[in-house]
């Protein structure tokens, strides 16, 4: 799909910007700004005349609102007067631990205006001159046109990248005529909505594939592969019926030794004992080799916490309900004397169950229900103990059937993973096209004057 270009261009005088339409201006963003103000935070709320103060956490990386739990604060009259938001204001994140979030910008809509919100001191309010259309400024600020400049201008002294009002005003932007600004914004609204709809379709496909993957796994590890197999009541409410020749055992019955929590000694560059972080446990595999750290712990003290190939490591506690109790198999031979951290529980299985089948079963939706019921929360942190883990009830097919089920699932999962990867690649390509389209429109590489209400040529 191609779009028309303007009849004539001139050199912008800015190397990274190149040519712009001959009649456009190019200059510092500050010349287009009426107000450029920092925010407020105030005091703890008391429930009487509190004011919602919007935070950078209410902004998505791509510049949209996500108002799940906005914060009420107690503000003085002068704070409210100085930071009250009105429709058309732009809020920009100027401080964050992630460079991805520096410069993300949201537009104050009529709905936000009606809430009579203020904004926090990690954000900067930009109020445009009447000669620059706020919606176009929103597209510019969330695009690489501005974000690359923010990356250069922001500094990092304490691990946080920071912007300030002066830096925001220093970025260089192309300036179309006011009439073209509304046409460009209208064109981008329409075209990006089409792309966003295609992205949403691919995201829905990924979710459906994820659900299918788990449904197939849960059915296979609890009902088997033979739809005609005689069934019996498992005696476990959440499990229901299982094949008649299967057993249902407590997890402790499948261990060759009791479960054991890990240990987390001090990590430093001078340590001699290798260890790793919980980031190593992903998708049923423990990838130790890519997450090695070193700990200060004597050799004799480390001995009980060594991991071996085919050990099972289970996440003991985490802030997420979805992650607590997830398991991975140590599928590589770890470095000598490698120990596992205390956020993990080590399981060593006996010969009654195959390691890979066990991990597949423990990570299935059916078992996740049991894990979450056994886990406890303290201050919002989900935890499961070794004792609770060993009390879990698991379906136990004969050994040969475990192997058969695992091989069957690996084939299906391989196909589903490939489809998921294709959908993810499609999303990435669509997002790249979206960014490129915005860049082309706001820098004048597309003449939208005949496109704002019609179809692209």
N, C-alpha and C positions, 0 to 999 in steps of 0.2 A: 504494500500500500504506500503510495507516494502523496506528498502534499505540495502545493505550490509555494514558490519562494517570492520574496519581494522583487520588484523590477531592478533595484539598484542598492548597493551596499557600500559601506566605507569602513576603513580600518578603525577599530574602537580605540586603538592606542594601548590596549591591555592585551598582553601576549596570550594569556590563557583564554581570553574571550574571543579573540579574532575579529571577524567582520560582523557588523550590525547593520540593520536597515539605515539608509542614508539619512533619514529624517529623525532617527531616534537619538536620545541623549545617553551619555554614559557618565556616571559620577558616584561619589560616596553616598551610601544609603542615608546618612544623616541629613542630607538635603531634602529628603522625602518624608522626614519624621517631624511630627508636631510635638510629641511627648515621648520621653525615654526615661522611665522611672523604675527604681528598685521597689521591692515589696516590703511587707510587714509580717510579723508573726504574733505579736501581742502576748496575752497571758492565757493561762488555762481557763477553759469555759466554766461558767457557773449556772448555765441553763437559763439565764435571764438576758434577753437581747443579745445573744451571741451572733457572730458573723461567720459565715463559711469562708475559710481561707483556702483557696485552691493551691495545690502543691504540684511539683514536677512529676510526682508519682501518678497524678491524674492524667498525665499526657502519655500517649503512646509514642513509640519511636518515629512513626510516620506522621505525627502531628494531629491526632484525633483525641477526643475526650474519652475518658474511661472513669466515670464518676461512680465508683462502687461504694465508697465510704468517705465522702468529703469531711474535712475536719472543721468543727466549730471552734472559734477562738473568741476571746474577750479583747475587743479592740477599743481604743479611745476614739472619740469623735473625730479628732484630727487625722488619725490613721485611716479611718473609714473614708473621710473626705479625700485624702490623698491617693488612696489605692482602690477606690470603688471602680469596678469594671463596667464598661458599656459596650453595646454591640459594635463590632468592628475593631475592637482592641485586639492586639496580638500579644500572646504570652510566650516568652522564650526562656528555656532552661539555660541558666548561665553557669551552673556548678553541678558536677556529677562525678561519680566514681567511674563512669564509663564514657568513653569518647563518642559512642554511638548516640548518647543522649544529649550531648552538648549541642545547643542550637536548635533542638526540636521545638517546634512552634505550633501553638494552637490558636484558633480564631474564636473570639468571643461571639457566640451566637445569640439570637434573641432569647433562647431558653436560659442561657447562662446569665444574660443581662437581667432577666426577670428574677433570678435567685439573689440578686444584690450581693454578689461575691466580691471579696478582695483576693489578694494573691500573696504568696509567701516570698521571703527574702532570698530564696534560691532562684527566683524568676525575675525577669525584666519585662515590663509592659512597654510595648511599642504602639503609639497611636499615630496613624499616618496623617500627613497633610491631605486636604481635600483633593489634591492633584494626583494622588496615588491610591488606587483601588485596593482596599485591604485584602480582598480575596486573592488578588494577583500577588500581593506581598507574601501571603501565606504560601502560595505555590513556590515562590522564589526562595523563601527562607528554609523550606523543607527539602529543597533540591540541592544537588551537588554544587550548583552555582554559588550558593551561600555556605553550605556545610564545609566545603573544602577550605574556604577562607576562614571560617571559624576554627578549623583544626590548626591552621597556621597561627592565627592570632591568639588562641587560648594558650595558657601556660600551665605547667604542672610542677608544683613545688612540694606538695604534701600528698601526692598520689591522686589529687583531684584536679581535673582540667577545669579552668575557670575562664569565663568571659565577663566583661563589664559593659556598661552602657557605651563607653567611648569606643571599645572594640567593635561593638555591634554597628555603630555608626560609620566605622571605617571601611566596611566591606563595599566593594564596587558592584554596582548593579546597572543593567541597561534599563532605560526609561522610555517606554512607548508613549504615544499620545494618550490622553485620558480616554478618548473614544475607543482606541485599540485595546486599552487595558481591560475594559469590560468584555470586549469580544474575545480576547485571549482567555480570560477567566471562564467565560461561558463555554468556549471550545474545550478547555481542559476539563471542566466539570463533566461535560458529556462524554468525552473520550476516555477519561480515567475511570468513569463509572462503568463503562463497558469492560475495561480491563479488570477492574475490581470484581465485577460479576464473574468473569472467567476464573479469576484467582479463587473466589469463594467456591465455585464449582469444584475446582481441584482440591481445595481444602476439605470440602464435604466428602469427596472421593477418598481422601486419605483417612478420614475418620471412619468411613464405612469399611475400608480395608482393615483398619485397626480392630474394629468391632468383629469383623468376620474372622480375623486371625485368632482373636481370643475365644470366640465362640467355637471354632473348630478345635482349638487346643483343649478347652474345657470339656467339650463333649468326648473327645478321644480319650482323655486321661481319666474320665469318670464312667463312661459307658462302653468304651472299647470301639473296635472297628466293625464288628459283626452285628448288623441291625437285628438279626434273628436269634441272637444269643439269649438263652433263658436268663431272667433277671431275678434278683432278690432284694428285699429291703436291707439297706446298709446299716440301719439302726442309728444313722446320723441324719438329722432333719434337713440340713442344708445340702446334703449329698444325694438323698433320695435313693433310688434303686441303682444297683451296680450289677454287672454280670455275675451269674450264680457261682461261678468257679473262682471269683476274685475274693480276696480278703480285705478287711479294713483294719489298719493297725495304727497305733500311736506312733508318732515320728520317733520317739525314743527307742521303739522296738527295732528300728532300721539302722541304728547307730552302732558302730564298733566300740565307741567310747563316749562318755558324756560330752555334751556341747561345752565350748569354752570361749569366754570373752577374750578379746585381744588386749594389747597393751600399747599405750602411746607415750613413750618417753620423749624427752626434749629432742626436737629436730634441729640440727645445725650442720654446717659444712664440714666440721671436724669429726662428726660421728663416723663410726666404723660399721654399724649394723644397718643393712638395708631394710627399709620399710616402704609403705606406700599409702596413698590417701584413698578415701572412699570413691573418688572419681574413677578408680580402676575397675569398679564393679558396674558393668553396663551390659544390658541385653543378654544376660545369662552367661557372660564370660568375665573372668577376672584378668584384666590386661595389666599385669604387674610391671612388665618391662618398660612401659611408657609412662609410668607414674612413680618411679623410684625416688625416694628421699633417704636421708641417713640419720640415724638416731644414736644418742649416747646411752648405751645399755651394755652391761658386761655380758660376755658370751654365755656364762652359765645362767644368767637371768633370762636371756633371750630364748634359751632352749625350749621351754614349754610352749612358746608362741610361734614356732617355725611353721611355715606352710609348705605343703607338699603338693605335687601334681595330683589332681583329682580331688583335693579337698574342696568342700563346699563352704563358701563364706556368705553369711546372711547379714544384711544391714539391720543393726540392732535398734538404732534410733535416728530420727531425722525430723525436721520441721514439717515434712510432708507425709500425709497419710498414704499417698500413692507409692512412696518409696520404702517406707518401713517394712522390713521383712522380705524385701526382694533379695533374690539369691543369685549367685554366680559360681561357676565351677572354675577352679584354677586349672586352666587348660595348657599352660606352658610350664616348663621347669623353671622355678624362680631362682634368683641368685642365692648362693650359699648363705645360710643364716638369715633369710628374709623373714621378718615378723609382720604380723597383721595388726592394724590399729584397734583400739578398744571400742570403736563404733561398730565393729563387726563381731559376729559369732561364728566360730569354726565348727563345722560338722564333718565327721568322718563316718562314712556309711559302711555297713556290713555287706555281705554278698547277696542279701535278699533283694536288693534294688539297684538298678543301673544309675550311675551318677547323672547322666544327661536326662534320663526320664524323670528322676527326682526333681531336678532343677526346673524342667518344663512344668511338672505338676505343681510345684510350690509357687511358681510365678503365674499360674493360670488364674482366671477370674474366680473359679470355684474355690480355690484355696485362699485367694486374696480376701474373700469374704470372711473366712475363718481367722486369718492373720489379723485383720483389722479389728475383729471382735476381741481377740486376745491381747491386742496392743492397748497400752494405757497412755493417756496424755498428762503431761505436767507442764504448765505454763506454755501450752500450745505446741509442745514437742512430743511427737509420737514415739513410743518406745515399746519394744517387746523383749522379754527376758528369755534366757536360755530355757528356763523351766516351762514357761508358757509355750515356747516353740516346740519343746519335746512332747508336750501334751496334745499337739495338733493331731487330728485323725486324717489318715491318708489312704486312698484306695491303692491296693497292691495286686496288680495282675501277675501271672507267672512270668518268670524271667524272659522266656522267648517272646511272649506277647509284649513285654515292655520294649524290647528291641524293635519289634514289628511296628508298634505304635510310634516310636520315636523316628524311625525311618520314614514312615508315612507323613508325619508332621513336618519333618525337615523338607520334604519335597513341596508340600503345600506352602509352607512358610517362605521357601525360596521364591516361589511364584508371586506370592503376595508382596514380599519385600521388593521384588523387581517392579511390580506395578506401582507400589508406593514411591519408589525412587523416580520412576518416570513422571508421576504426578508432581513430585517435588521439583524436578527439573523444569517442568512446564511452568510452575509457579515462579521459579527464579527467572526464566526467560520473560515471562509476562511483567514481572517487577522491573527487570532491566528495560523493557520496552516502555513502561510507564515513566521511568526516570528520564529516559532519552527523549520521550515525547514532550515532557515538561521542559526539559532543557532547551529543546529546539524551539518551542513556542515562546518561552520567556526571553530568549536571546534573538528572536526574530528570524530564525532559520526556516520558519513556516509563516506564510502570509495567511492569517486566519480570517481576513476581512470578508471573504466569501464562504467561510466554512462554519461560522458560529452557529448557524441554525440549519445548515444542510449536511449532507453526507460527504465524507472525505472523497477527494478525487482518486 
